[in-house]
Amino acid sequence: MIKSKDVLGLRDMTAEEIRHILDTAKTMKYILLTNNKKTPHLQGKSIVTLFYENSTRTRLSFELASKYMSASSANISASGSSVAKGESLVDTGRTIDMMGADVIVIRHPMSGAPHLLAKYVRASVINAGDGMNEHPTQALLDMFTILEKKGTIEGLKIAIVGDILHSRVARSNIWGLTKLGAKVCIAGPSTLLPPGIEKTGAEVCMNLQEAVREADVVMGLRIQLERQKKGLFPSAREYSRFFGLNEEVISLAKKDAIIMHPGPVNRGIEMTSEVIDHERSVINEQVTNGVAVRMALLYLLTRRRSNEAAD
């Protein structure tokens, strides 16, 4: 059982809660792969996606997850709502809450926005990415994918490389993977490594090769070009030369190492096409697993609410 009414991050989630979510996702993956993708798990429930930033994969997977389980779903984008007229986040949340939403899925450019919203609404709040803080559902789907391919997470060496500074995916993965017993090694340009990141339990490597050597999992991160206005690295070409994943670098990992990326991938910068399309790449499977994990979260949170109402 998830202890909180909300899923705001993996930093404060226990290893037992994470395992429970991943176990539930196994059942949801089975449903997802059947011909009849329609179950009554969320019948009578309502899910609202509230996105203040653009998204394709995360938003669509939440919407499909709710539809596959027979929930009523609605989406709100900041540009097409009262937010554009100056309405505050809390007021927007209260309005949605008063309309009977069971779950609000929020993505916001400001770190801590989902935590603020959760204090003022009765609905369960799921963090779909907040600023440079966390992206818990992406990390959960990453862990689910690793578990599927490796059978365990404990004892694995997992290399996370690239733009660590701006990556909420990296932060959530570090919190989650270390709690489940993995050794997380990170690498990236020194200007893209946040100060004090080693306090999270991750090991900072001097270069890309050190991080990838003998790794069980190699995870590339998207260079967030929209945030690169301060010249944190000389050029995309220079970045690719020193921190891009190519076949030569991947050959340093274990022979059965899997290759991951949260997407979308900047081909030729973070990874070469050969690596993206490699036989050990699970990037496309991550997308499928994202729907399964989000189905699991919606089910667990709404079931928790139903149990509380019954009590």
N, C-alpha and C positions, 0 to 999 in steps of 0.2 A: 504493500500500500504506500502511496505517496503521502508523506506527512503533511505537507503544505497544500493549501487550496490552489496554489500557483506553481508554475515552473518558470523560475526567473533566471536560473543559472545553475551550473554544476559545482560551483565553488562551495555552496552550502548544502549540497545534496550528499547523502551518504552512499557508500558503495552498495549497500543493500537495496536502496531505492533505485539506483542505476541498473543493477542486475534485474530487478523486478520489471522495469520498463523494457529492457532488452529481451527478457523471457516472453513478455506479452507481445512484443513485436514479432516474435517467431510465428505465433498464431495468426497475426494480422498478415504476415507475408504469405502464409498458406492461402488465406482468403483472397489476397491480391492476385495470386497466380491462377486462381480458378476462372472458369469461363463466366460464372455468375458473380460479378463484383457488386453484390447488393446484400447487405446484412441489416438486421434490425437493431444492431447494438446501440445506435444513437437516435432511435425513433423518438420523436417528441422533444428532442434537444435542439438548441439553436447555437450556431457558431458564427462569430463575426470576425473577419480579418480587417485590421486597422493598420494600414501601411503608410508611413510618412516618408518612406524611401522606396525607390523602384526595386522590384523583385520579379523574377519569373519562376524559378524552381521552387523556392520556399512557399511563396503565396499559392501557386497552383497545386502543390502537393498537399497543403492544408485544405484547400477547397475540395480537391478530389477525395481526400481522406474522409471529410465530413459527408460528402455525397455518397461514397461507397457504403457508409454506415447509416444511411437514411436520415441524417440530420438536415435541418433547415439551415442554409448558409447565406450569408450576405457579405459583401466586401465594401470597404470604404477606403478611398485614397484621399490623401490630404488635399490634392489640387482640386478635387471635385466635391468638396464638402464644406461645412461651416468653418473648418479649420482655416481655409483660405480667407475667411472673413474675420479671422482673429480669435476664434473660439479657443479656449485653453484646452489642454489635454485632459485635465480633470473633468471639465464640463462636458467634453465630448464623451468621455468614458461614462459619466453619470447618465447621460442621455441614452447611450446604448444599454446600460444596465437597467434603466427603467423600462426599456422595451422588452425585457425578459431574456436577454442573452445569457446563455450558460457558460460560454467560454469566449474570451476576447483574445485574439492572437495579434500581437502588436510588434511592428518594426519601427524603430525611431532613431534618428541621427544622434540623439543625446543619450549618453550613458546614464543609466538609472531611471529612464522614463517608465519602463514597465513596472519597476518597483514602486514608483510614485503612484501610478495608476492602480496597482493592486490594493493600495491602502484605502482607496475611495470607492471601490466597487465590490458588489457581492459576487459577481461573476468570477470564474477562474481566469487568470491571466497567464498566457504563454508568451515568453520572450522569443520573438523571431529575429532577434538581432538588435542590440542597443549600442549605438556609437562604436567606441573602441573597447567595449567591455566584454560581452559574451554573446554567443550564438549557440545555446544549449542543444537545440534540436539537431543542428548540423553535426555537433560532436557526438550525439547519441547515435545518429545514423552511421557515422564513421566507425564508432565502436561496434555497432551491430554488424557492419560489413567485415571488420577485422575478425570478429568472433565467428562469423560464418566461414571465413576462409582459413582461419588458423585454429579454431576450436577453443582457443583461450586467449586472454590478453596478458595474464600474469607472466612475467619473465621475458616478454618480448622487448626488443629494441625497436623503438619507433622514431624515425627521423622526420622532423617537421622543418621545412626549409622555405625561406623567402621573406616576405614582408611581415615579420612577427609584430612589429610595432603597431600597425593598424589592424591587425587580424583578430577579430573577436572569435573566429573559428579556432585559431591557435590557442587562445586562452582557455576556452571551454574544453578543448581536447586535452590540454595539459592537466587541468583540474581532474577531468574524468579518467583519463588513462592512468595517471599516477595513482589514483584511488583504487584502481583495479589491478595494480601491481606491475604496470609497464615501466620500462626505462625510456624516458622521452629525451631525445637529443635534438637541439635546435641549432639552426645556422642561418645566417643572412648577413647582409651588409651591416657593419657596426652602427650605421645611422638608422637602421631599421630594427635594432634590438632594443626593447624598452629597458631602462635602468631598473635593476632589481628583479629581473625576470627569473633569475635563478632561485629566488625565494619561493617560487611556485612549485619547486621540485624538479624542474627541467634542468638538464645539463647543457650549458652553452658551449658549443664547439668552435674551434678556431677557424674552421673552413668547412665547405660543403662536403669534401671528401671524407673528412673525419666523422661527420654526422652520418653519412650514408654507409660507411664501411661496416659490413656484417649486420646491417639492419634487416629486420623482418618485414618492416613496413616503411615505405618512403612516401611521404605526403608533401606535395608541393602546394604552395599558397598563391592566390592571385595577387599580382602586383596591382595595388589600388591606384591606378593612374589618376583617378579623379581627386585623390588626396595628395598627390605628389607635386604640390605647387611650391615646395620649399627647396627643391633640388637636392633630395636626400640621396640620390645616386646620379652619376654623370649622365647616363643615357640608357635606354632599353638595351642597346647593343652591348654596352659594358656589363650591365646586369646579367644578361644572357651568358656572356663569356665566363663570368666568375661564379654565378649562382643558378644558372639554368640547368635543368635536368636533361641530360642526353644519354645515349646508350653507354658511353664510356663511364659516366658517373654511376649509372644504374648497375653496371657490371661489378661495382665494388660491394653492393648489397648481397645478401644471401641469394642463392640460386632460385629459391622459391619465394623471394620477397614480392609483396604486392605493391602496386603503384596507385596512389590515390590523389585526388584533387577535389576541392569543394565546388569548383566551377563558378562561373564560366572561365575557361582557360584562355589565356593569351598565347596562342600558338607561336612557337619560335622565340618566346621570351622566357616564360617560366618552364616550359617543356617543349621539346621538339615533337613534331608529329609522330615520329617513330616511337617515342616514349608514351605519348597519349594513346596511340593505337596498339601498344605492345600487348602481347598475349597475356601478360600478367597485370595489365591495367584493369582496375575495377571501377573506373570512373563512371561508366554507364550504370553499373549495378548499384552504385551509391545513390543514384537518382531514384531507382525503384525502391531501395531500402528506406529512402526518405519518406515515402508515402506510408510504408509499413510502420515506421517509428512514430509518425504523426498520428496515424490511426490508433496506435497503442496509447499515446498520451491523451488524446481526446476521450478515449474509452475510460481510462483509469481516472481522469479528473471528473468526468460526468458521473461515473459510478460512485466515486467518493462523495460527491454532492448528494446523490440520491440516498446513500447510506446515512449521511448526516441528517437529511430531511426526515428519514424514517425514524431516527432516534429522537 
